[in-house]
């Protein structure tokens, strides 16, 4: 039994990739993934998968790695096939981990780490005598998955709106005429107060939160998670050490 719909989660990864293309930090790794997508064996493997031939797709992805061991995306595709279709969670964890090693700064790494965590739980649940608490953990992850689906819908809507709107507000601001010198000298002109948004805020971590989701909530950009991480290194040793109930500082967007 698989604990989540990995097709939905992998769609989330692809969506996060699209969002990552809007930020400078994720561009280089996404270019490498798009380059890997053009490999002939990966193209043939994708075609086999669309045709429902999962074994054929796995074989072609493995051949692609044999010929070009630097194809990180082939590891990610193999991980999804072993995880979702074969329920071979140990192989899935291996290939997820290899992708993280080869793309250490990829925009979707936090989501891949989440898939590794769930694959670990799935493996424990598949054992004849699962360890205590494994079933309860699965139930909690299923609830988290429902929250993730809602957040995916919200992220998709924000991305669509951003693409349609472009940046008209910034253009209007640039085109606004500057005040005349004589008007600036008039005593009635008062300096504008600093906007309240420039002050740092705080946020209490909720169940199912990740740094990417919090960044999307406050900055409308999941790729800005590193701003929050850098501001909270005193309580977050790593980006994955987020815990429910923690209070984070939310600095103004950079």
Secondary structure in CASP SS format (residue, H / E / C, confidence):
PFRMAT SS
TARGET T0000
AUTHOR 0000-0000-0000
METHOD secondary structure of the structure
MODEL  1
X C 1.00
X C 1.00
X C 1.00
X C 1.00
X C 1.00
X H 1.00
X H 1.00
X H 1.00
X H 1.00
X H 1.00
X H 1.00
X H 1.00
X H 1.00
X H 1.00
X H 1.00
X H 1.00
X H 1.00
X H 1.00
X H 1.00
X H 1.00
X C 1.00
X C 1.00
X C 1.00
X H 1.00
X H 1.00
X H 1.00
X H 1.00
X H 1.00
X H 1.00
X H 1.00
X H 1.00
X H 1.00
X H 1.00
X H 1.00
X H 1.00
X H 1.00
X H 1.00
X C 1.00
X C 1.00
X H 1.00
X H 1.00
X H 1.00
X H 1.00
X H 1.00
X H 1.00
X H 1.00
X H 1.00
X H 1.00
X H 1.00
X H 1.00
X C 1.00
X C 1.00
X C 1.00
X H 1.00
X H 1.00
X H 1.00
X H 1.00
X H 1.00
X H 1.00
X H 1.00
X H 1.00
X H 1.00
X H 1.00
X H 1.00
X H 1.00
X H 1.00
X H 1.00
X C 1.00
X C 1.00
X C 1.00
X C 1.00
X H 1.00
X H 1.00
X H 1.00
X H 1.00
X H 1.00
X H 1.00
X H 1.00
X H 1.00
X H 1.00
X H 1.00
X H 1.00
X H 1.00
X H 1.00
X H 1.00
X C 1.00
X C 1.00
X C 1.00
X H 1.00
X H 1.00
X H 1.00
X H 1.00
X H 1.00
X H 1.00
X H 1.00
X H 1.00
X H 1.00
X H 1.00
X H 1.00
X H 1.00
X H 1.00
X H 1.00
X C 1.00
X C 1.00
X C 1.00
X C 1.00
X C 1.00
X C 1.00
X H 1.00
X H 1.00
X H 1.00
X H 1.00
X H 1.00
X H 1.00
X H 1.00
X H 1.00
X H 1.00
X H 1.00
X H 1.00
X H 1.00
X H 1.00
X H 1.00
X H 1.00
X H 1.00
X H 1.00
X H 1.00
X C 1.00
X C 1.00
X C 1.00
X C 1.00
X C 1.00
X C 1.00
X C 1.00
X H 1.00
X H 1.00
X H 1.00
X H 1.00
X H 1.00
X H 1.00
X H 1.00
X H 1.00
X H 1.00
X H 1.00
X H 1.00
X H 1.00
X H 1.00
X H 1.00
X H 1.00
X H 1.00
X H 1.00
X H 1.00
X H 1.00
X H 1.00
X H 1.00
X H 1.00
X H 1.00
X H 1.00
X H 1.00
X H 1.00
X H 1.00
X H 1.00
X H 1.00
X H 1.00
X H 1.00
X H 1.00
X C 1.00
X C 1.00
X H 1.00
X H 1.00
X H 1.00
X H 1.00
X H 1.00
X H 1.00
X H 1.00
X H 1.00
X C 1.00
X C 1.00
X C 1.00
X C 1.00
X C 1.00
X H 1.00
X H 1.00
X H 1.00
X H 1.00
X C 1.00
X C 1.00
X C 1.00
X C 1.00
X C 1.00
X C 1.00
X C 1.00
X C 1.00
X C 1.00
X C 1.00
X C 1.00
X H 1.00
X H 1.00
X H 1.00
X C 1.00
X C 1.00
X E 1.00
X E 1.00
X E 1.00
X E 1.00
X C 1.00
X C 1.00
X C 1.00
X C 1.00
X C 1.00
X C 1.00
X H 1.00
X H 1.00
X H 1.00
X H 1.00
X H 1.00
X H 1.00
X H 1.00
X H 1.00
X H 1.00
X C 1.00
X C 1.00
X H 1.00
X H 1.00
X H 1.00
X H 1.00
X H 1.00
X H 1.00
X H 1.00
X H 1.00
X H 1.00
X H 1.00
X C 1.00
X C 1.00
X C 1.00
X C 1.00
X C 1.00
X C 1.00
X C 1.00
X C 1.00
X C 1.00
X C 1.00
X C 1.00
X C 1.00
X C 1.00
X C 1.00
X C 1.00
X E 1.00
X E 1.00
X E 1.00
X E 1.00
X C 1.00
X C 1.00
X C 1.00
X C 1.00
END
